[in-house]
Amino acid sequence: NQVERLLKMAIQMLEKSKDIMWGTKKNKKLTIKIGIHHGNVIIGVIGFHKPQFSLIGDAVNTTSRHCSTANPG
């Protein structure tokens, strides 16, 4: 099941990152937010001089809202 695998991966990411310290003095604790949503998306390369990948669709917007309102893990 893809969703179950994705959730397990998210939990592992939270567990692995909880003890990571960063900064010049390693005094800042790493916090991450994970937003998960599934659905149709459109992917493409945008730009000519500096091409970059872009994801477009409701699933991307919903995931972004999940991340912006979630508590850091």
C-alpha positions as CSV (number, residue, x, y, z in Angstrom):
1,N,0.0,0.0,0.0
2,Q,1.6,3.3,-1.1
3,V,0.0,5.5,1.5
4,E,1.1,3.1,4.3
5,R,4.6,3.2,3.0
6,L,4.6,6.9,2.8
7,L,3.3,7.3,6.3
8,K,6.0,4.9,7.6
9,M,8.7,6.9,5.7
10,A,7.4,10.2,7.3
11,I,7.5,8.6,10.8
12,Q,11.1,7.4,10.1
13,M,12.1,10.9,8.9
14,L,10.7,12.5,12.1
15,E,12.5,9.9,14.3
16,K,15.9,10.3,12.5
17,S,15.8,14.1,12.5
18,K,14.8,14.6,16.2
19,D,18.4,14.4,17.5
20,I,20.0,16.4,14.6
21,M,21.6,19.7,15.7
22,W,22.8,22.3,13.3
23,G,24.3,25.8,13.1
24,T,27.9,27.0,13.6
25,K,27.9,25.8,17.2
26,K,25.5,22.9,16.7
27,N,23.1,24.5,19.1
28,K,20.0,24.6,17.0
29,K,17.7,21.6,16.9
30,L,16.4,20.6,13.4
31,T,12.6,20.7,13.1
32,I,10.7,19.4,10.1
33,K,7.1,19.5,8.9
34,I,5.7,16.8,6.7
35,G,2.5,17.4,4.7
36,I,0.9,14.3,3.1
37,H,-1.9,14.4,0.6
38,H,-2.4,12.3,-2.6
39,G,-4.1,13.1,-5.9
40,N,-3.4,14.2,-9.4
41,V,-0.7,16.6,-10.2
42,I,0.9,18.1,-13.3
43,I,4.7,18.1,-13.5
44,G,6.8,20.1,-15.9
45,V,9.9,22.1,-16.4
46,I,9.4,25.8,-16.3
47,G,11.9,28.4,-17.5
48,F,14.4,28.7,-20.3
49,H,17.5,30.3,-18.9
50,K,17.1,28.6,-15.5
51,P,14.8,25.6,-15.9
52,Q,13.3,24.1,-12.8
53,F,10.8,21.4,-12.0
54,S,7.3,22.4,-10.9
55,L,4.4,20.5,-9.5
56,I,0.9,22.0,-10.0
57,G,-2.5,20.8,-8.7
58,D,-4.9,20.6,-5.8
59,A,-2.8,17.8,-4.1
60,V,0.2,20.2,-4.1
61,N,-1.9,23.1,-2.6
62,T,-3.4,20.9,0.0
63,T,0.0,19.5,1.0
64,S,1.4,23.0,1.3
65,R,-1.5,24.0,3.6
66,H,-0.8,20.8,5.7
67,C,2.8,21.9,6.1
68,S,2.1,25.6,6.8
69,T,-0.3,24.8,9.6
70,A,1.4,21.7,11.1
71,N,3.3,21.7,14.4
72,P,7.0,21.1,13.9
73,G,8.0,17.5,14.7
